[in-house]
Amino acid sequence: MSEPKSALGGAVSEGFVTIREIGPVGMITLRAKPDAAGLAKAVKAAAGTGLPEVRRIVTEGDRACGWMSPDEYLLVLPYAAVGGALEAVGKAMAGSHHLAVDVSDARAVFRVEGAKAEQVLAKLSPVDFGALATGELRRTRAAQVAAAFWKDGDGFTVVCFRSVARYVFDLLATGAKPGSELG
Amino acid sequence: MSTRLAKGGRLIDRSAALDFTFNGKRMKGFAGDTLGAALLANDQMLVGRSFKYHRPRGIVAAGPEEPNALVNLGSGARLEPNQRVTITELFDGLEATSQNHWPSLEFDVGVVNNYAARFLPAGFYYKTFIHPRPFWKHVFEPVIRQSAGLGKAPKDRDADRYEQAYAFCDLLVVGGGIAGLQAALVAGRAGARVLLLEQAAHWGGRAPVDGDVIDGKPAGEWVDEAVAALEGMENVTLRARCMAAGVYDHGYVLADEKVADHTPGDGRPKHRLWRIRAGKILTATGAIERPLSFAGNDIPGVMLAASVRDYVVNWAVSPGDRTVVVTNNDDGYRTAIALREAGLAVPAIVDARSAPAGALVEKARALGLRIEAGRGIAKVKGGKRVTSVAICLQAGEGAVIDEIACDAVAMSGGWSPVVHLWSHCGGKLTWDRVQACFRPDPGRAPLNHDGGAMVYAAGASNGEMTAAAALADATEQAGAVLAALGMKPKRAKAPVAEAVAEGPMEAVWIMPQGASVELKSKMWLDYQNDVKVSDVQLAAREGYESVEHTKRYTTLGMATDQGKLSNINGLAVLAGALNADIPQVGTTTFRPPYVPVTLGALAGEARGEIFQPLRRTPMHDWHERNGAYFEPVGLWRRPYCFPRAGETHEQAVHREVVNTRERLGLLDASTLGKIIVKGPDAGRFLDMLYTGVMSTLPVGKCRYGLMCNEQGFLSDDGVVARIDEETWLCHTTSGGADRIHAWMEDWLQCEWWDWQVFTANVTEQYAQVAVVGPNARKVLEKLGGMDVSKEALPFMTWADGTLGGFPCRVYRISFSGELSYEIAVPASHGAAFWEALHAAGAEFGAMPYGTEALHIMRAEKGFIMIGDETDGTVIPQDLNLDWAISKKKADYLGKRGQARNFLASADRWKLVGFETLDGSVIPDGSYVVAPGVNANGQGNTQGRVTSTYYSPTLKKGIAMGLLLRGPSRMGEVVEFNTVTGGTVKARVVDPVFYDKDGEKQNV
């Protein structure tokens, strides 16, 4: 069997910040009401974290769980661990209404790194970075497409749909061209 | 002659000389110059021609209000028309050319319009070009378009790039004059997040030019200290060269930052459009001086008084040795004093007021300047340049008392606060009788979502015209903003500007007040559009009482300056003609942008590759490498066909159809929508969404389904697979995935919120390949890994497994009528799986096929296509899809709608097949003609073609279409019209042209 390939094969662009496509990254969409039986156990088993607060993401090593909507969570984990995690969720939430699906291949993931990383995102997303809380998962748009990001280390992890990976990469690289810093 | 003075110029750096050209003529300026200042320094007063009469036009102003001095800037890929020289920063190598003249600026043929001026009165176009009607389109309009227009539209692709950015703040302060700086200081010290914008490259506005003194220091020093203090505050951001263009609801503001206008080609974005969300907005946008309406006030050399002062003080430019000042207020005296202090002559100050008094008047007297009180200008003499002015009594009719030789005229008709941003979102104005101006009415501010004021005004833009009053107002308004934001100003000593005792101004709308028609027809209100006092008065006589109507009838204020100079003067003249109060007449509507914003900034980064998101499947690169000809499907690009060397697209499509029917075709079907629906109520939910029954579908099986909207019209279709007891997978059309997912969520969240169903759009998780043709099974068996035999995987079933080592889900479904498998693999394996299929399929004749071959094959089978057979007015019954509509179900979305009598009628246009008698292809879009004509005299119709192709399989034209009571008319011959005229005869037949019994797909 072939090796899984991310949409852009790990493309990199150097500007006043660095843009890197990473992945493939494992991702599971978990839909359940916050009070669903077994939810906390399922998230712990799959992502190794507790349940995030509204609009937050909880990170634990290379795994994370983000709040996407009042009944949707995003589990982030190593690509190879998705199968096991889905099984664990199914087991923990057996009999409890939920939906867990592998969306690892439906996404493209980027790292936007550098001291002025948020300036590149501020050109694409109507986000108030001054009000962005630590551990906040921001669902927004990047220019004309849906995107989500959170601050992680010295930059941001940006997620978009796989089909528009090239568009988002080009947007980020254009916004990071030297000389176009916002301040 | 205008020239550069030997000394002075607070904004220029004389050590940095810059070369530029105007109409090809080489000129020199200094760093810090505007193009306008540099042109004047090179004695280039004449810079353009007016729009209608092609009158010579000179520089009038020193800021964005400039109506005349518009030039083409740059050339080729950097050509920008209609650039104001007064706000264009000079840079080395700048090229400018004048506009709206032919053949040359100095000698212009169009000036003949000038002599015909009495034949071109207000509303001339409306009056003249009405009849005969067809002449407008074919004769008048082309001629007018040819002679109209200022700058030329660039022909080349813009060499520069643009971008946009979002910003957020508690308080947006617009304007970096002393009022804006002070407001920002107060708010900044209180801890508010402040964004301060200034349209010019430098801070401080007018105060340093006007010689104001703040806290005992020259205003310039105070400005420098204020800017330094603000730059030291982390919560304050300052942006110069950034013009706030428009204010919109909820504190949304657009601002255009000229990042690299003055450094072209340095790789930075030329402009950056800021999209700002502000808690509160404070406009400290200053005021604009008004011209005076006297005969010949448009002759080059007649300038605004404060602008003359700007040129002298900021750029050390003399407008001429002898400048006559004409004014109705004390501020005009500042210009006379500044000119005198620069060593220039002021032959007279013509003051319309009979008894001017005040500190500035006294100072002028003390300097020995001649003051002509109670006088006005009867006429300015000169052609392309002022030569003299004739003086008269302001109270009289214009009898000449004296004639004074001069090179320039500095006029001041009072000041109008810049209320544009205040007004954009509904802020109301009040008439200030003392200063004869409209100013913001603080009791009727534009409101925010909470009912509180969204915009505040401070300083001159709030009608506080003196430095002292403006500073005090800024402190007060900033305090009011802070209070509204729930913040407190820090205790700090407010700066105080020295008060200057000024006498009252006197409103002067026509000079002299009793001027004859002849004089009034030479008094310009709108310089760019050539609207004169006489035009507005004529409009009033003809019944145009509304200022909005007068504006459009005369084109007053409709030029690129949007009436910054002409608006108040024009409506005052209108009010006079109507014998009404000015506030009764009111203003025209202030609309964004304050100054025109280039289209590049509005487009931002969206050009070239990132003009629009282009969705790519995992196999997209393979398609590109293999010469696919793409077609857009939503934002996707799907291969239409894969032409080989020497093939037309049509030939390629036909080859792909034949190969798929006879051997093996591979289709990238990844764009097909895939939505997971799961939960205890999922079956019940799908039974409501689809016209058929999905709840009874056994696990492992597939069923075709139709979705309708509430009106009953067909909306989407696709194959549904039952995954497990609680889970279904719904395929949608390629363009419908997001829409149908949103449709499902809408019903689940808003209507059936208590049903236990979750959905997930997994369209992009999978690459999907249709493996189609008699050899389809062979290639899969060769790849191996799972049983794909007829017994193990019959038609309309699915199974999970592996093929060639790839994890996959295989659906036995067919949209072509052939033996067909649709195979989904994780997207990150899609490209490899696609290539593996081609490699393994080579010996079985595998070829990729595109969407056109897909369309032809489905049409041969009589399968409908959403968007071809449907257009939002078609119900499933029209397409004879009754078999897919459950009769047993109590309800489904659309059921009630379909029961409406006109939809349930027997007289619907219904789906049939068509076969032309001569084997030709019916043209796309053709209608079936019916006898007679309708009420509009158009031929009647009784049907239309919906899909029409040449069938390479059957070797003749085939078509589907809707025909009145179609299925009952089998065998009948009907006629289709064609675009080229004439008709095509076709026989009504069954829409299934190929393999009616479905034997091929079921092997």
Interface residues (C-beta under 8 A of the other chain):
Chain A: M1 S2 P4 K5 S6 A7 P24 T29 R31 A32 D71 H97 H98 L99 V101 D102 V103 S104 D105 A106 R107 Q119 A122 K123 S125 P126 V127 D128 G130 A131 A143 Q144 V145 F161 R162 S163 V164 A165 R166 Y167 D170 L171 T174 G175 K177 P178 G179 S180 L182 G183
Chain B: R161 E163 Q164 A165 Y166 A167 F168 R193 T237 V259 D266 G267 R268 P269 R272 R275 R277 E605 A606 E609 I610 Q612 P613 L614 R615 R616 T617 P618 L635 W636 I676 K678 G679 P680 Q756 F758 T759 A760 V762 T763 E764 Q765 Y766 T802 G805 F806 P807 P826 A827 S828 H829 A831 A832 F833 A836
